Amino acid sequence: MTNQRKVGDQLENTVSTLLEMKGTRGSGAVRDDSDLIDNYSLCECKVKNTQTGITMPRGHIDKLKSQSIKWHREWIYVTELQEGDTYAILPIDWFAEIYNEWKELKST
């Protein structure tokens, strides 16, 4: 296993634990269902160990949108940068739903 694959597997394991999602066979290559999945969402994890800024190639967006429709789930794109910082990218409408529910919970 290459060092790059190990780093990618570590990111998938961390995200899987944090979001309580399960890994997919072949990191999504077998069933076209992304790296991680649960009943509500699917998640693609990418390590960008040569980058210091967040980027998401158009091809990744298109692939996640397609998988989202195919599996009837929301999508999340998680990227780890060179410094080890990790970020999630998700559609704004879904983020707004989550954020507004969180605010409501905090106010009660």
NUNU-989446 format. One record per residue (C-alpha): residue number from 1; residue in three letters; x, y, z. Coordinates in steps of 0.001 Angstrom, whole numbers. Example, Ala and Ser with C-alpha at 12.3 -4.5 7.8 and 13.67 -1.06 7.14 Angstrom:
# NUNU-989446
R     k     r        c1        c2        c3
R     1   ala     12300     -4500      7800
R     2   ser     13670     -1060      7140
END
This chain:
# NUNU-989446
R     k     r        c1        c2        c3
R     1   met         0         0         0
R     2   thr      1403      3379      -980
R     3   asn      1847      6150      1563
R     4   gln      -745      8255      -326
R     5   arg     -3293      5418       -58
R     6   lys     -2538      5047      3679
R     7   val     -3161      8754      4227
R     8   gly     -6401      8494      2244
R     9   asp     -7503      5466      4254
R    10   gln     -6723      7308      7501
R    11   leu     -8908     10231      6406
R    12   glu    -11748      7874      5458
R    13   asn    -11461      6108      8835
R    14   thr    -11505      9408     10740
R    15   val    -14522     10737      8829
R    16   ser    -16284      7379      9118
R    17   thr    -15902      7513     12899
R    18   leu    -16894     11166     13240
R    19   leu    -19977     10884     11025
R    20   glu    -20839      7285     11912
R    21   met    -20760      6249      8270
R    22   lys    -19562      2981      6793
R    23   gly    -16913      2498      4154
R    24   thr    -17952      1275       732
R    25   arg    -16421     -1562     -1267
R    26   gly    -13393      -335     -3167
R    27   ser    -13964      3231     -1927
R    28   gly    -17056      3460     -4081
R    29   ala    -15541      1998     -7232
R    30   val    -17605     -1201     -7071
R    31   arg    -21123       268     -6787
R    32   asp    -20494      3940     -7687
R    33   asp    -21482      5002     -4178
R    34   ser    -18593      7177     -2987
R    35   asp    -16096      6465      -162
R    36   leu    -18529      6447      2780
R    37   ile    -22281      6056      3048
R    38   asp    -25153      5887      5520
R    39   asn    -28935      6093      5210
R    40   tyr    -28879      9872      4704
R    41   ser    -25729     10880      2882
R    42   leu    -22678      9809       963
R    43   cys    -19188     11184      1382
R    44   glu    -16138     11490      -830
R    45   cys    -12794     11965       981
R    46   lys     -9752     13488      -695
R    47   val     -6313     14252       710
R    48   lys     -4665     17301      -869
R    49   asn     -1266     17021       782
R    50   thr       378     19395     -1680
R    51   gln     -2263     22125     -1390
R    52   thr     -2795     24849      1170
R    53   gly     -6221     25934       -91
R    54   ile     -9552     24250      -655
R    55   thr    -10419     23221     -4174
R    56   met    -13089     20911     -5499
R    57   pro    -12761     19944     -9147
R    58   arg    -15918     20228    -11250
R    59   gly    -15683     16515    -12038
R    60   his    -15984     15671     -8333
R    61   ile    -19059     17894     -7992
R    62   asp    -20708     16270    -11011
R    63   lys    -19881     12763     -9747
R    64   leu    -21277     13470     -6267
R    65   lys    -24437     15053     -7683
R    66   ser    -24962     11989     -9864
R    67   gln    -24375      9595     -6948
R    68   ser    -26658     11701     -4757
R    69   ile    -29503     11288     -7245
R    70   lys    -28756      7592     -7810
R    71   trp    -28714      6741     -4077
R    72   his    -31300      9326     -2913
R    73   arg    -28897     10869      -407
R    74   glu    -27245     14192       289
R    75   trp    -23530     14517      -488
R    76   ile    -20487     15667      1466
R    77   tyr    -16984     16271       138
R    78   val    -14245     16112      2786
R    79   thr    -10754     17319      2018
R    80   glu     -7600     17299      4109
R    81   leu     -4996     19914      3247
R    82   gln     -1218     19947      3454
R    83   glu     -1217     21305      7022
R    84   gly     -3563     18534      8165
R    85   asp     -6617     20805      8400
R    86   thr     -9780     19005      7309
R    87   tyr    -12883     20645      5832
R    88   ala    -16294     19536      4589
R    89   ile    -18010     20977      1530
R    90   leu    -21738     20407      1094
R    91   pro    -24629     22041      -763
R    92   ile    -25706     25338       831
R    93   asp    -29380     24361      1093
R    94   trp    -28509     21261      3102
R    95   phe    -26047     23210      5241
R    96   ala    -28749     25837      5904
R    97   glu    -31167     23130      7042
R    98   ile    -28577     21627      9399
R    99   tyr    -27419     25023     10686
R   100   asn    -30917     26339     11354
R   101   glu    -31888     23161     13210
R   102   trp    -28685     23435     15263
R   103   lys    -29453     27078     16131
R   104   glu    -32937     26096     17238
R   105   leu    -31549     23349     19473
R   106   lys    -29064     25800     21010
R   107   ser    -31810     28299     21812
R   108   thr    -33944     25828     23771
END
